[in-house]
Amino acid sequence: MIARIVYFGLLLFTFFPFVESSVALLLGIGYGLIFQNEFGEISKRYSKKLLNIAIIGLGLGLNLHEAVSVSKDGFFLTFISVLSVFTLGFVFYRLLKINKDTSLLITSGTAICGGSAIATISSVLQPKANQITIAMAVVFVLNAIALMIFPFIGHYFQLSQYQFGLWSAIAIHDTSSVVGAAKQYGEQALEVATTVKLSRTLWIFPLALLIGYFNKKENSSYKFPYFIIGFIATMLIATYFPQGEKVYHILQGISKQLMVVALFMIGSLINLQSIKQAGFKTLSYGTLLWIFISILSLVLVLNCF
């Protein structure tokens, strides 16, 4: 009973505009570690729905012409990072000798877009349920860390808003954490990060096709993230119908707050059992990949942009 009251109390608290992304995520993680989350399935389902709605709404704050310019830089960084992560992932898989499917799920999540990539690749790879859970747990933990430390690292290296947007979009797994970190850094960083991250998400499609082809398992399917189409649509509306700017601004604000609420739900999914289940080797595998891509992308951003 107490756990339910605390959950809904914290959930309602995250609807207030003064609650930041990092605070919401920390509250969620704290709840997940202290209480047994009875609303795990609800949190997982609705956090995804809120995230998708929020991303569509964020498109109202972007301009198509600026987005195309940013995506060109993002394509270069994404291509280098995806190729590097899968190459290094194969090396670490051989060295650490972890489960093949778990390795592939974590590598896909690191290279593309965290939980969304893991969920999509699972539909064609068809791994065991515990392998998906382990991969998700590793990504969630690293996302939580990234959301908290990336803004500090960005300020330490004196990254511009544009540079931080690029870096966070490439080096952080999930879209929610990318947006959360960029939101703390500044409005321009948020716009750049959202655009680049969503263009990076499109890499799920060829990746799913390749994995599906080489695994050749029956009854596999590919679930395209349709919220990307919604994001592009709202961006086109904002670009070619600027007279609705005031309304767009209000809707964008609501979208940002929905993102904060979703972060609390995502954080509440982390618990000690999922962390223990991951195991040292698997956690090391995911952490090494994440550290590598974070450093590589930071060096590229500092020297090329």
C-alpha positions in Angstrom: 0.0 0.0 0.0 2.8 2.4 0.9 4.7 1.5 -2.2 1.7 2.4 -4.3 1.1 5.7 -2.6 4.8 6.7 -3.0 4.8 5.7 -6.7 1.7 7.7 -7.6 2.9 10.6 -5.4 6.2 10.8 -7.1 4.6 10.3 -10.5 2.3 13.3 -9.9 5.2 15.3 -8.6 7.0 14.9 -12.0 4.2 16.7 -13.8 5.2 20.0 -12.2 7.3 22.1 -14.6 10.1 22.8 -12.1 11.0 19.1 -11.9 14.1 18.5 -14.1 14.9 15.3 -16.1 17.8 14.2 -13.9 15.7 14.6 -10.7 12.8 12.6 -12.2 15.2 9.8 -13.2 16.9 9.7 -9.8 13.5 9.6 -8.1 12.5 6.7 -10.3 15.7 4.8 -9.7 15.4 5.4 -5.9 11.9 4.1 -5.9 12.9 1.0 -7.9 15.8 0.2 -5.6 13.8 0.7 -2.4 10.4 -0.7 -3.3 9.2 -3.6 -5.4 7.6 -1.9 -8.4 4.2 -3.4 -8.7 3.6 -1.2 -11.8 6.6 -2.5 -13.8 4.5 -3.5 -16.9 2.5 -0.3 -16.7 5.7 1.8 -16.4 7.3 0.0 -19.3 4.2 0.4 -21.5 3.3 4.0 -20.8 6.8 5.4 -20.5 7.2 4.3 -24.1 3.9 5.9 -25.2 4.7 9.1 -23.4 8.2 9.1 -24.9 6.8 8.7 -28.4 4.2 11.5 -27.8 6.9 13.8 -26.3 9.2 13.3 -29.3 6.5 14.1 -31.8 5.7 17.3 -29.8 9.4 18.3 -29.8 9.3 18.4 -33.6 7.2 21.6 -33.2 10.3 23.4 -32.0 12.5 22.5 -34.9 13.1 23.9 -38.4 13.5 21.5 -41.3 16.3 23.4 -43.0 18.3 23.5 -39.8 17.6 19.9 -39.1 19.0 18.8 -42.5 22.2 20.7 -41.8 22.6 19.1 -38.4 21.7 15.6 -39.7 24.6 15.8 -42.2 27.1 16.1 -39.3 25.1 13.5 -37.3 25.3 11.0 -40.2 29.1 11.2 -40.3 29.3 10.6 -36.5 26.7 7.9 -36.5 28.3 5.9 -39.3 31.7 6.0 -37.6 30.2 5.1 -34.2 28.0 2.2 -35.5 30.9 0.6 -37.4 33.2 1.0 -34.4 30.8 -0.3 -31.8 30.0 -3.5 -33.8 33.7 -4.1 -34.5 34.7 -3.7 -30.9 31.6 -5.5 -29.7 32.7 -8.6 -31.6 36.2 -8.4 -30.0 34.8 -8.0 -26.5 32.3 -10.8 -27.1 35.3 -13.1 -27.9 37.4 -12.0 -25.0 34.7 -12.0 -22.3 32.8 -15.0 -23.7 29.3 -13.8 -22.8 26.1 -15.1 -24.4 26.0 -14.3 -28.1 22.4 -13.0 -28.2 22.9 -10.9 -25.1 26.1 -9.5 -26.7 24.3 -8.7 -29.9 21.4 -7.0 -28.1 23.7 -4.8 -26.0 25.8 -3.9 -29.0 22.7 -2.9 -31.0 21.5 -0.8 -28.1 24.8 0.9 -27.7 25.3 1.5 -31.4 21.8 2.7 -32.3 19.3 3.7 -29.6 19.3 1.7 -26.4 16.0 0.1 -25.4 14.3 0.8 -28.7 17.0 -1.0 -30.6 17.0 -3.9 -28.2 13.2 -4.3 -28.5 13.3 -4.1 -32.3 16.3 -6.5 -32.7 14.6 -8.9 -30.3 11.7 -9.2 -32.7 14.0 -10.6 -35.4 16.6 -12.3 -33.2 14.1 -14.0 -30.9 16.3 -14.4 -27.8 15.3 -15.8 -24.4 13.3 -13.4 -22.2 16.0 -13.2 -19.6 18.5 -12.2 -22.2 16.3 -9.2 -23.2 15.9 -8.3 -19.5 19.7 -8.4 -18.9 20.4 -6.3 -22.0 17.8 -3.7 -21.0 19.1 -3.6 -17.4 22.6 -2.8 -18.6 21.4 -0.1 -20.9 19.1 1.4 -18.2 22.0 1.6 -15.7 24.4 3.2 -18.2 21.7 5.6 -19.4 21.1 6.8 -15.8 24.8 7.4 -15.3 25.1 9.3 -18.6 22.1 11.5 -17.9 23.7 12.6 -14.6 27.4 13.0 -15.7 27.3 14.1 -19.3 26.3 17.8 -18.7 29.2 18.1 -16.2 31.7 16.6 -18.7 30.3 18.9 -21.4 30.9 22.0 -19.2 34.4 20.7 -18.3 35.5 20.5 -21.9 33.6 23.7 -22.7 31.5 22.2 -25.4 29.2 24.5 -27.3 25.5 23.9 -27.4 25.9 22.4 -30.9 28.8 20.2 -29.9 27.1 18.8 -26.8 23.9 18.1 -28.8 26.0 16.0 -31.3 28.0 14.3 -28.6 25.0 13.3 -26.4 23.0 12.1 -29.4 25.8 9.7 -30.4 27.2 8.6 -27.0 24.0 8.1 -25.0 21.9 5.0 -25.7 18.2 5.8 -25.2 16.4 8.8 -26.8 14.9 9.7 -23.4 18.3 10.0 -21.8 19.7 11.9 -24.7 16.9 14.4 -24.5 17.1 14.6 -20.8 20.9 15.3 -20.8 20.6 17.8 -23.6 17.7 19.6 -21.9 19.9 20.3 -18.9 22.6 21.7 -21.2 20.5 24.2 -23.2 17.7 24.7 -25.7 20.0 24.5 -28.8 21.7 21.4 -27.5 18.2 19.9 -27.1 17.2 20.7 -30.6 20.4 19.3 -32.1 20.4 16.2 -29.9 16.8 15.4 -30.7 17.3 15.7 -34.5 20.5 13.7 -34.6 19.3 11.1 -32.3 16.1 10.5 -34.3 18.1 10.3 -37.5 20.4 7.8 -35.7 17.3 5.7 -34.8 16.6 5.1 -38.5 19.7 2.8 -38.5 17.5 0.2 -36.7 15.9 -0.6 -40.1 19.0 -1.9 -42.0 20.4 -3.4 -38.8 17.2 -5.4 -38.2 17.2 -6.6 -41.8 20.8 -7.7 -41.6 20.3 -9.6 -38.3 17.1 -11.1 -39.6 18.9 -12.3 -42.7 21.9 -13.9 -41.0 19.8 -15.5 -38.2 17.0 -16.7 -40.5 14.6 -17.5 -37.8 10.9 -18.1 -38.5 8.0 -15.9 -37.3 10.3 -12.8 -36.9 9.1 -9.3 -37.6 10.3 -5.7 -37.7 8.4 -3.0 -35.8 9.2 0.4 -37.3 9.3 3.2 -34.8 6.4 5.2 -36.3 6.9 8.1 -34.0 9.7 9.2 -36.2 7.2 9.9 -39.0 5.2 12.0 -36.4 8.3 13.9 -35.5 9.0 14.7 -39.1 5.4 15.8 -39.6 5.4 18.2 -36.7 8.7 19.6 -37.8 7.3 20.3 -41.3 4.3 22.0 -39.7 6.5 24.2 -37.6 8.7 25.1 -40.6 6.0 25.9 -43.2 3.2 27.2 -40.9 5.2 29.6 -38.6 2.0 31.6 -37.8 1.1 29.0 -35.1 4.4 29.6 -33.2 2.6 30.5 -29.9 0.6 27.3 -29.9 3.6 25.2 -30.9 5.6 26.7 -28.0 2.9 25.6 -25.5 2.7 22.1 -27.0 6.4 21.8 -27.0 6.5 22.7 -23.3 3.9 20.0 -22.6 6.0 17.5 -24.6 9.1 18.3 -22.6 7.3 17.7 -19.3 5.9 14.4 -20.6 9.5 13.4 -21.2 10.3 14.1 -17.6 7.4 11.9 -16.5 8.5 9.1 -18.8 12.0 9.3 -17.3 10.6 8.7 -13.8 8.8 5.6 -15.1 11.9 4.3 -16.8 14.0 4.8 -13.7 11.5 2.9 -11.6 12.1 -0.2 -13.7 15.7 -0.6 -12.4 16.0 -2.9 -9.3 18.7 -4.8 -7.6 17.5 -8.1 -9.1 18.0 -6.9 -12.7 21.4 -5.5 -11.8 22.5 -8.8 -10.2 21.0 -10.8 -13.0 23.2 -9.0 -15.5 26.4 -10.3 -14.0 29.9 -8.8 -13.9 31.0 -9.9 -17.4 27.9 -8.6 -19.1 28.0 -5.3 -17.2 31.7 -5.0 -18.1 30.9 -5.7 -21.7 28.2 -3.0 -21.9 30.3 -0.5 -19.9 33.4 -0.9 -22.0 31.4 -0.4 -25.2 29.8 2.7 -23.8 33.0 4.2 -22.5 34.7 3.6 -25.9 31.9 5.3 -28.0 31.7 8.1 -25.5 35.4 8.9 -25.8 35.6 8.4 -29.5 32.6 10.6 -30.3 33.9 13.3 -27.8 37.2 13.4 -29.6 35.5 13.6 -33.0 33.2 16.4 -31.8 36.1 18.4 -30.3 38.3 18.1 -33.4 35.8 18.2 -36.3 33.0 20.5 -35.1 
